[in-house]
Amino acid sequence: MNNEGISSRFYQQALELDANDPLKHKQELFQIPLGKIYLDGNSLGPLPFSAKIRAKQVVEEQWGEDLIESWNTHDWIDLPITVGNKVARLIGAEEGSVICCDSISVNLFKVLASALKLAEHKTTVLSQSDNFPTDLYMVEGLINLLNDSSAQQAYAFKRVSSADIERTIMEEADNIGVLLLTHVNYKTGDVFDMQRITKLAHAHDIIVIWDLAHSAGVLPLELQNWDLDFAVGCTYKYLNGGPGAPAFVYVAPKHLALLEQPLTGWMGHQQPFSFAPQYQKAQGIEQMLCGTPSIISMSILDAALDVFDDVNIKDIRKKSIGLNAFFQSYISEFLAHFGLNLTLGCNHSATDRGSQISILHKDAYAICQALISKKVIPDFRSPNVLRIGFSPLFLTYSDVYQAATILAEVLISKEYLRHEFQITNKVT
Ligand SMILES: *Cc1c(COP(=O)(O)O)cnc(C)c1O
């Protein structure tokens, strides 16, 4: 079969899959620039029209006209909880166990410090060495701070490869008090078995913190049923909350009573407007708040989450695997016809990874730039990963077909070697 034969067969398949897509009505809820194929919803989700309308409302009407009264009349004060509960539904968490605030980094500081207190004499934090850097940096910073100020016990940070996590839990459980893992690896897309590892850690008296940055909104999660302790996640990736949208934090209700998070700002107080001179934490999940919430951003996020009304995360996952597997089989056949093949930096089956595929190539950055010049938008992660994300709410199989065709052509022609694609931007 020649190359046209391969392409037309996959094209027909794409059309059929699109015609039978139960999520196809969701695409029109997003503003997608004409002619652009956006494969980076895993880094910054696109703009839902509901969010755009709310942005105008919150600025022009609420801030512009209603001013300070909006804290009550537009329920600004309850937004962290309202939005938290919306996120809770998407991650299988109990009502009142999730709150929206700050960034993942800041929320990690709060939960790490709280978890270490609960862990008492078990003073080692264990994490995967290929975790997202901010997760590792936040542990380092906290441990330095604790070791500088604590005369009684020394805290330690141990990092091992993802493959060695379970063995390390079993061998070093006496010292490990807290386990911090990211569910879907940001670079490879590989997924930990959250339920099994949480169970294993608990059997060894270890508190677990999960980072859901690349899982929330795209993978079925059951925080309550899987007995999680803590989780953090962001809302500007698959939840489409907009650049820098506030993150979320989950605390198992059973931990709320004893919890002592160190960023004791006034919004976490039991009665912020009593302006009492002594801190007294709120009893509920509000205790995770610190300062005044970013209302504009959070309002936009609140409206952006409307696109998840009436969808089942299981259907989202099904389409995510479908798009991912379709892309992989089409491009593999296309390239094989020209004697080329892809080196994957992830599990080879789409069912074993998150909503992305990672392609390893020494010219990954230049390939990414060449694709962007053709209006196909993936991203690059240092030093050699081309990361392609499949957000199921707005991507079609035809989009993925077209993107794969263009990537195959770029790889075959080697046009990424052109000088203009070698220049490194500040944000990659
Ligand atoms: C995107 C991402 C973050 C981002 O952290 P912020 O503090 O919200 O900027 C953290 N962890 C992981 C795993 C991520 O993918």
PDBQT file of the ligand as one rigid body, heavy atoms in Angstrom, charges set to zero:
ROOT
HETATM    1  C1  LIG A 501       1.862  22.271  35.978  1.00  0.00    +0.000 C 
HETATM    2  C2  LIG A 501       2.360  21.584  37.187  1.00  0.00    +0.000 A 
HETATM    3  C3  LIG A 501       2.612  22.285  38.378  1.00  0.00    +0.000 A 
HETATM    4  C4  LIG A 501       2.453  23.775  38.432  1.00  0.00    +0.000 C 
HETATM    5  O1  LIG A 501       2.607  24.305  39.701  1.00  0.00    +0.000 OA
HETATM    6  P1  LIG A 501       2.176  25.821  40.023  1.00  0.00    +0.000 P 
HETATM    7  O2  LIG A 501       2.734  26.088  41.345  1.00  0.00    +0.000 OA
HETATM    8  O3  LIG A 501       0.672  25.854  40.012  1.00  0.00    +0.000 OA
HETATM    9  O4  LIG A 501       2.755  26.690  38.958  1.00  0.00    +0.000 OA
HETATM   10  C5  LIG A 501       3.002  21.554  39.492  1.00  0.00    +0.000 A 
HETATM   11  N1  LIG A 501       3.154  20.213  39.440  1.00  0.00    +0.000 NA
HETATM   12  C6  LIG A 501       2.940  19.521  38.292  1.00  0.00    +0.000 A 
HETATM   13  C7  LIG A 501       3.108  18.025  38.277  1.00  0.00    +0.000 C 
HETATM   14  C8  LIG A 501       2.567  20.183  37.132  1.00  0.00    +0.000 A 
HETATM   15  O5  LIG A 501       2.391  19.505  36.003  1.00  0.00    +0.000 OA
ENDROOT
TORSDOF 0
